[in-house]
Amino acid sequence: MNIQIFGKSKCFDTKKAERYFKERRVKFQAIDLVKYGISKGELQSVKNAVGLEALIDAAHPDAALVTYLAYDTDKFEKLLEDPRLLKTPIVRNGRQATVGYCPDVWKTWA
């Protein structure tokens, strides 16, 4: 199992996800989205797993701007450009991925 957690340092759900894996002694790689961002390939992999709409953080002030973009490619580029628009945590396990705190799904990965 190769777990990656993409999150924001001040996001409580990201901290809960990290705690979830620590408590189960599952090694993971934590990546700060604001500091390091996410690569195009990684974001594409997550988008294929969960869909584009699930990636957008509705609580972000600029979320409406992204949802009103006409083309999915434009939305995708905007998310790549500003990773703060992504809903966190994004947890990847190979080709599988979740957005948000989803311990029920993570249990099935073990």
C-alpha positions as protocol buffer text, in pm:
chain_id: "A"
residue {
  index: 1
  type: MET
  ca { x: 0 y: 0 z: 0 }
}
residue {
  index: 2
  type: ASN
  ca { x: 147 y: 336 z: -108 }
}
residue {
  index: 3
  type: ILE
  ca { x: -63 y: 609 z: 55 }
}
residue {
  index: 4
  type: GLN
  ca { x: -23 y: 974 z: -34 }
}
residue {
  index: 5
  type: ILE
  ca { x: -216 y: 1244 z: 152 }
}
residue {
  index: 6
  type: PHE
  ca { x: -241 y: 1579 z: -22 }
}
residue {
  index: 7
  type: GLY
  ca { x: -370 y: 1842 z: 217 }
}
residue {
  index: 8
  type: LYS
  ca { x: -344 y: 2187 z: 366 }
}
residue {
  index: 9
  type: SER
  ca { x: -162 y: 2247 z: 693 }
}
residue {
  index: 10
  type: LYS
  ca { x: -464 y: 2420 z: 853 }
}
residue {
  index: 11
  type: CYS
  ca { x: -725 y: 2167 z: 734 }
}
residue {
  index: 12
  type: PHE
  ca { x: -880 y: 1963 z: 1017 }
}
residue {
  index: 13
  type: ASP
  ca { x: -991 y: 1682 z: 783 }
}
residue {
  index: 14
  type: THR
  ca { x: -632 y: 1648 z: 659 }
}
residue {
  index: 15
  type: LYS
  ca { x: -511 y: 1614 z: 1018 }
}
residue {
  index: 16
  type: LYS
  ca { x: -785 y: 1356 z: 1086 }
}
residue {
  index: 17
  type: ALA
  ca { x: -678 y: 1156 z: 780 }
}
residue {
  index: 18
  type: GLU
  ca { x: -315 y: 1158 z: 889 }
}
residue {
  index: 19
  type: ARG
  ca { x: -420 y: 1051 z: 1239 }
}
residue {
  index: 20
  type: TYR
  ca { x: -634 y: 770 z: 1092 }
}
residue {
  index: 21
  type: PHE
  ca { x: -335 y: 617 z: 913 }
}
residue {
  index: 22
  type: LYS
  ca { x: -93 y: 678 z: 1203 }
}
residue {
  index: 23
  type: GLU
  ca { x: -326 y: 497 z: 1444 }
}
residue {
  index: 24
  type: ARG
  ca { x: -329 y: 195 z: 1212 }
}
residue {
  index: 25
  type: ARG
  ca { x: 49 y: 210 z: 1163 }
}
residue {
  index: 26
  type: VAL
  ca { x: 12 y: 259 z: 787 }
}
residue {
  index: 27
  type: LYS
  ca { x: 300 y: 450 z: 633 }
}
residue {
  index: 28
  type: PHE
  ca { x: 200 y: 746 z: 420 }
}
residue {
  index: 29
  type: GLN
  ca { x: 351 y: 1043 z: 242 }
}
residue {
  index: 30
  type: ALA
  ca { x: 205 y: 1380 z: 342 }
}
residue {
  index: 31
  type: ILE
  ca { x: 221 y: 1658 z: 82 }
}
residue {
  index: 32
  type: ASP
  ca { x: 127 y: 2018 z: 159 }
}
residue {
  index: 33
  type: LEU
  ca { x: -80 y: 2137 z: -138 }
}
residue {
  index: 34
  type: VAL
  ca { x: -28 y: 2507 z: -67 }
}
residue {
  index: 35
  type: LYS
  ca { x: 350 y: 2474 z: -40 }
}
residue {
  index: 36
  type: TYR
  ca { x: 426 y: 2209 z: -304 }
}
residue {
  index: 37
  type: GLY
  ca { x: 110 y: 2181 z: -516 }
}
residue {
  index: 38
  type: ILE
  ca { x: 17 y: 1870 z: -712 }
}
residue {
  index: 39
  type: SER
  ca { x: 153 y: 1750 z: -1044 }
}
residue {
  index: 40
  type: LYS
  ca { x: -64 y: 1733 z: -1354 }
}
residue {
  index: 41
  type: GLY
  ca { x: -35 y: 1353 z: -1368 }
}
residue {
  index: 42
  type: GLU
  ca { x: -130 y: 1308 z: -1003 }
}
residue {
  index: 43
  type: LEU
  ca { x: -429 y: 1541 z: -1037 }
}
residue {
  index: 44
  type: GLN
  ca { x: -536 y: 1360 z: -1356 }
}
residue {
  index: 45
  type: SER
  ca { x: -519 y: 1026 z: -1173 }
}
residue {
  index: 46
  type: VAL
  ca { x: -733 y: 1159 z: -887 }
}
residue {
  index: 47
  type: LYS
  ca { x: -980 y: 1317 z: -1132 }
}
residue {
  index: 48
  type: ASN
  ca { x: -1018 y: 982 z: -1311 }
}
residue {
  index: 49
  type: ALA
  ca { x: -1094 y: 814 z: -977 }
}
residue {
  index: 50
  type: VAL
  ca { x: -1340 y: 1062 z: -824 }
}
residue {
  index: 51
  type: GLY
  ca { x: -1451 y: 1302 z: -1098 }
}
residue {
  index: 52
  type: LEU
  ca { x: -1376 y: 1670 z: -1151 }
}
residue {
  index: 53
  type: GLU
  ca { x: -1668 y: 1816 z: -952 }
}
residue {
  index: 54
  type: ALA
  ca { x: -1565 y: 1628 z: -635 }
}
residue {
  index: 55
  type: LEU
  ca { x: -1225 y: 1802 z: -641 }
}
residue {
  index: 56
  type: ILE
  ca { x: -1361 y: 2157 z: -610 }
}
residue {
  index: 57
  type: ASP
  ca { x: -1378 y: 2297 z: -255 }
}
residue {
  index: 58
  type: ALA
  ca { x: -1719 y: 2466 z: -235 }
}
residue {
  index: 59
  type: ALA
  ca { x: -1611 y: 2661 z: 77 }
}
residue {
  index: 60
  type: HIS
  ca { x: -1336 y: 2847 z: -110 }
}
residue {
  index: 61
  type: PRO
  ca { x: -1433 y: 3203 z: -214 }
}
residue {
  index: 62
  type: ASP
  ca { x: -1327 y: 3144 z: -577 }
}
residue {
  index: 63
  type: ALA
  ca { x: -1510 y: 2810 z: -612 }
}
residue {
  index: 64
  type: ALA
  ca { x: -1801 y: 2972 z: -797 }
}
residue {
  index: 65
  type: LEU
  ca { x: -1558 y: 3106 z: -1056 }
}
residue {
  index: 66
  type: VAL
  ca { x: -1431 y: 2754 z: -1126 }
}
residue {
  index: 67
  type: THR
  ca { x: -1776 y: 2595 z: -1142 }
}
residue {
  index: 68
  type: TYR
  ca { x: -1890 y: 2851 z: -1402 }
}
residue {
  index: 69
  type: LEU
  ca { x: -1602 y: 2779 z: -1640 }
}
residue {
  index: 70
  type: ALA
  ca { x: -1748 y: 2623 z: -1953 }
}
residue {
  index: 71
  type: TYR
  ca { x: -1497 y: 2346 z: -2025 }
}
residue {
  index: 72
  type: ASP
  ca { x: -1363 y: 2075 z: -1797 }
}
residue {
  index: 73
  type: THR
  ca { x: -1012 y: 2137 z: -1931 }
}
residue {
  index: 74
  type: ASP
  ca { x: -1035 y: 2500 z: -1814 }
}
residue {
  index: 75
  type: LYS
  ca { x: -1155 y: 2387 z: -1470 }
}
residue {
  index: 76
  type: PHE
  ca { x: -872 y: 2134 z: -1452 }
}
residue {
  index: 77
  type: GLU
  ca { x: -612 y: 2398 z: -1545 }
}
residue {
  index: 78
  type: LYS
  ca { x: -752 y: 2640 z: -1284 }
}
residue {
  index: 79
  type: LEU
  ca { x: -725 y: 2370 z: -1014 }
}
residue {
  index: 80
  type: LEU
  ca { x: -366 y: 2299 z: -1118 }
}
residue {
  index: 81
  type: GLU
  ca { x: -285 y: 2670 z: -1115 }
}
residue {
  index: 82
  type: ASP
  ca { x: -436 y: 2730 z: -767 }
}
residue {
  index: 83
  type: PRO
  ca { x: -426 y: 2414 z: -549 }
}
residue {
  index: 84
  type: ARG
  ca { x: -607 y: 2602 z: -268 }
}
residue {
  index: 85
  type: LEU
  ca { x: -927 y: 2543 z: -469 }
}
residue {
  index: 86
  type: LEU
  ca { x: -896 y: 2166 z: -417 }
}
residue {
  index: 87
  type: LYS
  ca { x: -1105 y: 1997 z: -150 }
}
residue {
  index: 88
  type: THR
  ca { x: -881 y: 1825 z: 103 }
}
residue {
  index: 89
  type: PRO
  ca { x: -760 y: 1577 z: 201 }
}
residue {
  index: 90
  type: ILE
  ca { x: -692 y: 1399 z: -126 }
}
residue {
  index: 91
  type: VAL
  ca { x: -582 y: 1047 z: -35 }
}
residue {
  index: 92
  type: ARG
  ca { x: -427 y: 829 z: -308 }
}
residue {
  index: 93
  type: ASN
  ca { x: -348 y: 461 z: -308 }
}
residue {
  index: 94
  type: GLY
  ca { x: -217 y: 382 z: -656 }
}
residue {
  index: 95
  type: ARG
  ca { x: -505 y: 440 z: -898 }
}
residue {
  index: 96
  type: GLN
  ca { x: -760 y: 461 z: -617 }
}
residue {
  index: 97
  type: ALA
  ca { x: -833 y: 797 z: -457 }
}
residue {
  index: 98
  type: THR
  ca { x: -1073 y: 973 z: -222 }
}
residue {
  index: 99
  type: VAL
  ca { x: -1147 y: 1338 z: -160 }
}
residue {
  index: 100
  type: GLY
  ca { x: -1243 y: 1438 z: 193 }
}
residue {
  index: 101
  type: TYR
  ca { x: -1241 y: 1229 z: 508 }
}
residue {
  index: 102
  type: CYS
  ca { x: -1350 y: 877 z: 398 }
}
residue {
  index: 103
  type: PRO
  ca { x: -1242 y: 612 z: 652 }
}
residue {
  index: 104
  type: ASP
  ca { x: -1501 y: 364 z: 520 }
}
residue {
  index: 105
  type: VAL
  ca { x: -1327 y: 357 z: 182 }
}
residue {
  index: 106
  type: TRP
  ca { x: -978 y: 345 z: 335 }
}
residue {
  index: 107
  type: LYS
  ca { x: -1072 y: 32 z: 534 }
}
residue {
  index: 108
  type: THR
  ca { x: -1125 y: -155 z: 207 }
}
residue {
  index: 109
  type: TRP
  ca { x: -772 y: -68 z: 89 }
}
residue {
  index: 110
  type: ALA
  ca { x: -599 y: -273 z: 361 }
}
